[in-house]
Each structure stands twice: as structure tokens, then as C-alpha cells.
Amino acid sequence: MDRRIDRRRLIGLGLAALPLGFALSAGATRPALALDRALSLEEEGLLRAISIHNSRIHTMVGKFLQIDTQGGRTEGMFYLERPDKIAFRYAPPSREEIVSVGRGFYVLDRREQTKYAYPQDKVPLRQFLTDEIDLTKANISDVLLTDAFIAVTLYDESPMGTVEVSLIFEIDTLELWQWTLTEPSGAELTFSIYDVQQDVTIPPAYFSIPANYKTPANH
């Protein structure tokens, strides 16, 4: 059976609990220090294979389901172009987007014409956006392995505290399934991706950050 159909059905029925639960448990302890053991040969081999495989993918486009700490669910489209470009477009009625073009992650509101910047060098997800991914050299705080998935938790220190991201990859395809971003406050955002297409052309405008957008007064 096609894995894309499986993912869409699971999300549509609200039954994405297995991988989602795996993601949340991977980040639940929020370790603030580096992994206190050496990677096993199996873990290191898988992370190297995942890094090589995903480094060869120049662009990705697909759908995402976002679940926040309170259980709120939001859907949309994501667009990734290496190096360092990613955009999340939330489904209507939202006009919000998250865009990175290498200098930082920007939260854009197309209706209010506002933007808020977060430095990319303090977001662990950047490790997945480079031309040559090498997860074995990232700041690793945890690795979990099952028969079907491997989850690796990366961290960085920001002015607000430790920021973590737990990336979950399918072992048989070596491709990203899900990730959970944990903020210093403990708030979490989990993204499941599906209907993914690779090496497609993405319009440059999808990564645009209007110069006339203002920073909200409360940021």
C-alpha cells in the first residue's frame, strides 16, 4: 500500500497517535545536556544514512498537520528548498506563514502585514536545511529507536533558554515523518507531513519576506 495514502487516512481519522506519541515521548523529558552515552553502531549508521539520503533531496513540497500543546490542530502546505529555505503556509482562514531564507525564521501575517524574526542559528531544525546534512555532528540530547522509526532530539541554547527539536524518520525510507519543536517554556508544536513530493520547482516568491512588514508592538 502507498505510504502517502496511509498517512492521509491516519491523519484524516485522527489516528496519527502512534508516531505522534513517539514524537512527544522523545521530547517529553526535555534533556538540556548532550547525550550522556556514545551512539550505538546501529544508531550512528542510521543517522549517517538518513543524512546522506536527505542531503540529495533539493526540494520538498507537501501537506502538514500541526498539533500544539493544547491539542489544537492546524493544517497547511510546506515548501523546502536547500540550502536554508523553508515555508509553511497555513490553510484559510489563516493568513499566517512561517518563512526561513537562511537569516532567520519569520512569522508573517499577510493580513496585518507584520513579521516577527527568530534567529535561525538558534533553531535546531536548521540542521535539516543545509546542503550537507550530518546529524551525527549536531547537538544530540536523545536518540530513540523502534523497529519502524528512529527519533533524534537536537538542541541549541538561545537567549530564552534551551530549544529542542525531535526529528522522526522512517527506517525503511530514511525520510522525515514528523518533528516536535519544544520551546524553552515547554510549549510544543508537532508537525506531521504527508503527500510529499520531492525535487519539484518552487516559485521564489514562496520564500519572500516583504520589506514593508512591521514588527508587532508586543514583540
Backbone hydrogen bonds in HBPLUS format (Angstrom, degrees):
<---DONOR---> <-ACCEPTOR-->    atom                        ^
c    i                          cat <-CA-CA->   ^        H-A-AA   ^      H-
h    n   atom  resd res      DA  || num        DHA   H-A  angle D-A-AA Bond
n    s   type  num  typ     dist DA aas  dist angle  dist       angle   num
A0006-ASP N   A0002-ASP O   3.25 MM   4  6.60 160.3  2.29 148.5 153.9     1
A0007-ARG N   A0003-ARG O   2.99 MM   4  6.23 160.4  2.03 151.0 154.9     2
A0008-ARG N   A0004-ARG O   3.08 MM   4  6.29 165.5  2.11 150.1 153.6     3
A0009-ARG N   A0005-ILE O   3.03 MM   4  6.20 165.0  2.05 155.9 159.4     4
A0010-LEU N   A0006-ASP O   2.97 MM   4  6.15 162.5  2.00 152.0 157.1     5
A0011-ILE N   A0007-ARG O   2.98 MM   4  6.16 168.5  1.99 155.9 158.5     6
A0012-GLY N   A0008-ARG O   2.87 MM   4  5.93 161.0  1.91 147.2 153.5     7
A0013-LEU N   A0009-ARG O   2.96 MM   4  6.05 146.5  2.08 145.9 153.4     8
A0015-LEU N   A0010-LEU O   2.76 MM   5  4.94 158.5  1.81 160.8 156.8     9
A0014-GLY N   A0011-ILE O   3.02 MM   3  4.96 151.9  2.10 100.1 109.0    10
A0020-LEU N   A0016-ALA O   3.12 MM   4  6.04 155.1  2.18 149.9 156.6    11
A0021-GLY N   A0017-ALA O   2.63 MM   4  5.43 159.5  1.67 142.5 149.2    12
A0022-PHE N   A0018-LEU O   3.06 MM   4  6.20 151.4  2.14 143.9 152.0    13
A0023-ALA N   A0019-PRO O   2.91 MM   4  6.19 149.4  2.01 144.8 152.8    14
A0023-ALA N   A0020-LEU O   3.04 MM   3  5.00 114.6  2.49  92.9 108.7    15
A0024-LEU N   A0020-LEU O   2.92 MM   4  6.26 163.1  1.95 157.3 160.8    16
A0025-SER N   A0021-GLY O   2.92 MM   4  6.04 157.4  1.97 146.0 152.5    17
A0026-ALA N   A0022-PHE O   2.99 MM   4  6.09 142.1  2.14 138.3 148.5    18
A0027-GLY N   A0023-ALA O   3.23 MM   4  6.57 139.8  2.40 143.3 152.7    19
A0028-ALA N   A0024-LEU O   2.84 MM   4  5.64 112.9  2.30 138.7 156.0    20
A0030-ARG N   A0027-GLY O   3.15 MM   3  5.34 142.8  2.29 105.3 116.1    21
A0035-LEU N   A0140-ILE O   2.77 MM 105  5.79 147.0  1.88 157.4 148.3    22
A0044-GLU N   A0040-SER O   2.89 MM   4  6.09 174.3  1.89 160.4 161.9    23
A0045-GLY N   A0041-LEU O   2.93 MM   4  5.94 157.7  1.98 141.1 147.9    24
A0046-LEU N   A0042-GLU O   2.95 MM   4  6.12 158.2  2.00 148.5 154.2    25
A0047-LEU N   A0043-GLU O   2.93 MM   4  6.14 165.3  1.95 155.6 159.6    26
A0048-ARG N   A0044-GLU O   2.97 MM   4  6.13 153.0  2.05 147.0 154.2    27
A0049-ALA N   A0045-GLY O   2.97 MM   4  6.15 158.6  2.02 144.6 150.8    28
A0050-ILE N   A0046-LEU O   2.82 MM   4  6.02 159.8  1.86 152.8 158.6    29
A0051-SER N   A0047-LEU O   2.98 MM   4  6.04 155.1  2.04 137.9 144.9    30
A0052-ILE N   A0048-ARG O   2.98 MM   4  6.21 163.6  2.01 152.6 155.9    31
A0053-HIS N   A0049-ALA O   2.94 MM   4  6.06 169.1  1.96 151.1 154.6    32
A0054-ASN N   A0050-ILE O   2.98 MM   4  6.05 172.3  1.98 152.9 155.3    33
A0055-SER N   A0051-SER O   2.99 MM   4  5.97 141.8  2.14 140.6 150.8    34
A0056-ARG N   A0053-HIS O   3.25 MM   3  5.59 143.7  2.39 102.6 112.1    35
A0057-ILE N   A0054-ASN O   3.18 MM   3  5.28 157.4  2.23 103.2 110.1    36
A0082-ARG N   A0058-HIS O   2.90 MM  24  5.38 168.9  1.91 161.9 165.7    37
A0199-ASP N   A0059-THR O   2.73 MM 140  4.58 153.9  1.80 137.3 134.4    38
A0060-MET N   A0080-LEU O   2.89 MM  20  5.02 152.1  1.97 139.3 144.0    39
A0080-LEU N   A0060-MET O   2.79 MM  20  5.02 165.2  1.81 159.4 159.8    40
A0061-VAL N   A0197-GLN O   2.88 MM 136  5.25 154.6  1.95 151.6 157.8    41
A0197-GLN N   A0061-VAL O   2.71 MM 136  5.25 161.7  1.74 161.0 167.7    42
A0062-GLY N   A0078-PHE O   3.18 MM  16  5.55 158.1  2.23 147.2 149.4    43
A0078-PHE N   A0062-GLY O   2.83 MM  16  5.55 164.1  1.85 153.8 157.3    44
A0063-LYS N   A0194-TYR O   2.98 MM 131  5.44 162.2  2.02 166.1 166.3    45
A0194-TYR N   A0063-LYS O   3.02 MM 131  5.44 155.5  2.08 143.6 148.4    46
A0064-PHE N   A0076-GLY O   2.96 MM  12  5.52 156.2  2.01 140.8 141.6    47
A0076-GLY N   A0064-PHE O   3.17 MM  12  5.52 139.1  2.35 149.6 150.7    48
A0065-LEU N   A0192-SER O   2.85 MM 127  5.19 151.6  1.93 148.4 157.4    49
A0192-SER N   A0065-LEU O   2.93 MM 127  5.19 161.8  1.96 147.8 153.2    50
A0066-GLN N   A0074-THR O   2.66 MM   8  5.04 175.9  1.66 166.5 167.6    51
A0074-THR N   A0066-GLN O   2.88 MM   8  5.04 153.3  1.95 144.1 151.8    52
A0067-ILE N   A0190-THR O   2.85 MM 123  5.16 154.6  1.92 146.0 154.7    53
A0190-THR N   A0067-ILE O   2.87 MM 123  5.16 167.2  1.89 149.7 154.1    54
A0068-ASP N   A0072-GLY O   3.01 MM   4  5.35 152.7  2.09 142.9 151.6    55
A0071-GLY N   A0068-ASP O   2.91 MM   3  5.23 160.9  1.94 114.7 120.4    56
A0091-ALA N   A0075-GLU O   2.93 MM  16  5.84 172.2  1.94 145.8 143.3    57
A0077-MET N   A0089-ARG O   2.91 MM  12  5.25 153.6  1.98 148.7 152.8    58
A0089-ARG N   A0077-MET O   2.79 MM  12  5.25 170.5  1.80 164.3 167.1    59
A0079-TYR N   A0087-ALA O   2.83 MM   8  5.13 148.2  1.93 148.1 155.2    60
A0087-ALA N   A0079-TYR O   2.80 MM   8  5.13 144.4  1.92 145.4 155.7    61
A0081-GLU N   A0085-LYS O   2.88 MM   4  5.05 169.1  1.89 139.1 142.1    62
A0085-LYS N   A0081-GLU O   3.04 MM   4  5.05 142.3  2.19 154.4 160.4    63
A0084-ASP N   A0129-LEU O   2.85 MM  45  4.88 162.9  1.88 133.0 138.9    64
A0086-ILE N   A0100-SER O   3.08 MM  14  5.21 149.6  2.18 132.4 138.9    65
A0100-SER N   A0086-ILE O   2.75 MM  14  5.21 150.3  1.83 159.4 165.5    66
A0088-PHE N   A0098-ILE O   2.74 MM  10  5.05 150.5  1.83 146.7 156.1    67
A0098-ILE N   A0088-PHE O   3.01 MM  10  5.05 152.3  2.09 136.2 144.9    68
A0090-TYR N   A0096-GLU O   3.38 MM   6  6.03 168.1  2.40 165.1 167.8    69
A0094-SER N   A0091-ALA O   3.24 MM   3  5.94 135.1  2.45 131.9 125.7    70
A0110-ARG N   A0095-ARG O   3.06 MM  15  5.39 165.6  2.08 145.9 141.7    71
A0097-GLU N   A0108-LEU O   2.86 MM  11  5.04 154.1  1.93 143.1 148.0    72
A0108-LEU N   A0097-GLU O   2.69 MM  11  5.04 165.1  1.72 154.4 158.7    73
A0099-VAL N   A0106-TYR O   2.84 MM   7  5.18 159.2  1.89 148.1 154.3    74
A0106-TYR N   A0099-VAL O   2.72 MM   7  5.18 165.1  1.74 151.4 156.7    75
A0105-PHE N   A0118-TYR O   2.76 MM  13  5.04 162.9  1.79 160.3 157.7    76
A0118-TYR N   A0105-PHE O   2.69 MM  13  5.04 140.6  1.84 146.4 159.3    77
A0107-VAL N   A0116-TYR O   2.84 MM   9  5.11 159.8  1.88 145.9 151.0    78
A0116-TYR N   A0107-VAL O   2.98 MM   9  5.11 135.5  2.18 128.8 142.2    79
A0109-ASP N   A0114-THR O   3.01 MM   5  5.28 156.7  2.07 146.9 147.0    80
A0113-GLN N   A0109-ASP O   2.68 MM   4  5.44 126.2  1.97 145.5 161.0    81
A0114-THR N   A0109-ASP O   3.28 MM   5  5.28 147.7  2.39 131.0 139.2    82
A0214-LYS N   A0113-GLN O   3.17 MM 101  6.66 152.3  2.25 146.9 141.2    83
A0115-LYS N   A0214-LYS O   2.83 MM  99  5.87 146.6  1.94 136.3 141.4    84
A0122-LYS N   A0119-PRO O   3.16 MM   3  5.67 161.9  2.19 113.5 117.9    85
A0123-VAL N   A0120-GLN O   3.05 MM   3  5.19 164.2  2.08 117.5 116.5    86
A0126-ARG N   A0123-VAL O   3.02 MM   3  6.00 171.1  2.03 132.7 135.3    87
A0127-GLN N   A0124-PRO O   3.02 MM   3  5.95 167.4  2.04 128.1 130.7    88
A0128-PHE N   A0125-LEU O   2.91 MM   3  5.68 162.8  1.94 124.2 129.1    89
A0129-LEU N   A0126-ARG O   2.93 MM   3  5.05 160.1  1.97 109.1 115.7    90
A0137-LYS N   A0134-ASP O   3.08 MM   3  5.78 161.3  2.12 118.5 123.9    91
A0138-ALA N   A0135-LEU O   3.25 MM   3  5.17 164.3  2.28 102.3 106.9    92
A0155-TYR N   A0139-ASN O   2.96 MM  16  5.59 142.6  2.10 145.8 156.7    93
A0141-SER N   A0153-THR O   2.85 MM  12  5.58 167.4  1.86 152.9 156.9    94
A0153-THR N   A0142-ASP O   2.84 MM  11  5.02 172.1  1.85 148.1 150.0    95
A0144-LEU N   A0151-ALA O   2.86 MM   7  5.09 159.5  1.90 147.3 153.9    96
A0151-ALA N   A0144-LEU O   2.82 MM   7  5.09 165.2  1.85 151.1 156.2    97
A0146-THR N   A0149-PHE O   2.85 MM   3  5.26 166.9  1.86 169.1 165.9    98
A0171-ILE N   A0148-ALA O   2.88 MM  23  5.51 174.1  1.88 144.5 144.8    99
A0150-ILE N   A0169-PHE O   3.02 MM  19  5.49 152.3  2.10 151.2 159.5   100
A0169-PHE N   A0150-ILE O   2.95 MM  19  5.49 166.9  1.97 156.4 159.2   101
A0152-VAL N   A0167-LEU O   2.95 MM  15  5.41 154.8  2.01 150.4 155.9   102
A0167-LEU N   A0152-VAL O   2.92 MM  15  5.41 161.9  1.95 152.2 146.4   103
A0154-LEU N   A0165-VAL O   2.86 MM  11  5.40 165.2  1.89 154.2 153.6   104
A0165-VAL N   A0154-LEU O   2.95 MM  11  5.40 152.1  2.03 146.8 152.5   105
A0156-ASP N   A0163-VAL O   2.93 MM   7  5.43 146.6  2.04 152.2 162.1   106
A0163-VAL N   A0156-ASP O   2.87 MM   7  5.43 172.0  1.87 168.4 171.0   107
A0158-SER N   A0161-GLY O   2.84 MM   3  5.07 159.5  1.88 134.2 141.1   108
A0161-GLY N   A0158-SER O   2.95 MM   3  5.07 153.9  2.02 107.9 116.3   109
A0164-GLU N   A0182-THR O   3.02 MM  18  5.08 170.6  2.03 149.7 152.8   110
A0182-THR N   A0164-GLU O   2.83 MM  18  5.08 167.8  1.84 142.7 146.9   111
A0166-SER N   A0180-THR O   2.88 MM  14  5.13 156.2  1.93 142.2 148.4   112
A0180-THR N   A0166-SER O   2.97 MM  14  5.13 146.9  2.08 131.9 142.2   113
A0168-ILE N   A0178-GLN O   2.81 MM  10  5.20 165.1  1.83 167.5 162.4   114
A0177-TRP N   A0168-ILE O   2.82 MM   9  5.67 176.1  1.82 160.8 159.5   115
A0178-GLN N   A0168-ILE O   3.42 MM  10  5.20 162.2  2.45 135.0 137.9   116
A0170-GLU N   A0175-GLU O   2.99 MM   5  5.65 158.8  2.04 159.1 158.3   117
A0174-LEU N   A0170-GLU O   2.80 MM   4  5.27 137.1  1.98 137.4 149.0   118
A0193-ILE N   A0177-TRP O   3.23 MM  16  5.98 169.9  2.24 158.6 158.1   119
A0179-TRP N   A0191-PHE O   3.01 MM  12  5.44 150.2  2.10 144.6 154.0   120
A0191-PHE N   A0179-TRP O   2.81 MM  12  5.44 165.5  1.83 166.0 169.8   121
A0181-LEU N   A0189-LEU O   2.81 MM   8  5.24 159.8  1.85 158.5 157.9   122
A0189-LEU N   A0181-LEU O   2.97 MM   8  5.24 148.6  2.07 144.2 154.0   123
A0183-GLU N   A0187-ALA O   2.93 MM   4  5.43 165.2  1.95 164.3 166.5   124
A0186-GLY N   A0183-GLU O   2.83 MM   3  5.31 159.0  1.87 119.0 126.3   125
A0206-TYR N   A0203-PRO O   2.99 MM   3  5.77 162.7  2.02 125.5 130.2   126
A0207-PHE N   A0204-PRO O   3.04 MM   3  5.80 164.8  2.06 121.6 126.2   127
A0208-SER N   A0205-ALA O   3.10 MM   3  4.98 161.5  2.13 111.3 110.3   128
A0213-TYR N   A0210-PRO O   3.36 MM   3  5.74 167.2  2.38 109.5 113.2   129
A0219-HIS N   A0216-PRO O   3.17 MM   3  5.66 161.3  2.21 121.1 121.5   130
